[in-house]
Amino acid sequence: MTDDKKFRGLESRLNKDDSLRKEFLKDPVKVLKREGVEVTPAMASNLKAQFKDLQLQKLPKAAAVSIRIRVCVGVTF
């Protein structure tokens, strides 16, 4: 399966499955690795920092259900 199809499939499941979405919001690195996405230590650190900056823990619990997730890979220079 190509990475693009893998990400689109994961994105679709994240937006349909409340429990998977909540797990992803709690620990995105764990979910990505389980889904077969290679996550380097630097990527994991960056992702964790970004999620920490979002301050998701301060949102009402009901908000986690209405969050739409988009999974993509980007390259920056």
Buried (B, 14 or more C-beta within 10 A) or exposed (E): EEEEEBBEEBBEBBBEEEEBBBBBBEBBBEBBEEBEBEBEEEBBEEBEEEBEEEEEEEEEEEEBEEBEBEBEEEEEE
